[in-house]
């Protein structure tokens, strides 16, 4: 059962972002899909132990695509689910984009 009320758009090409975790640790992740309310991130298998500690933690996404940025210093959100190499992040602030604008941003990556 889908719980999400906002559109998520899968990305057809990998888009790399820098993730700043709650303990100050920085790593690279792949933006797997994006939405106005959050994103799904894919991580290297070597970070599996680190990911297990993220549930409920806030993180900051740096280097997001232009249309997905809410702040030049990064976009913050809370980790809502974790799997061995992926996690879901709910933005602290919903992006002010229409579904059409979101789809356009995602397809331009």
Secondary structure, DSSP 8 states (H G I E B T S, - for coil): -----S-EEEEEEEEEEEEE-TTS-EEEEEEEEEESSEEEEE--GGGHHHHTT-TT-EEEEES--GGG-SSTT-EEEEEEEE-SSEEEEEESS-----HHHHHHHHHT-
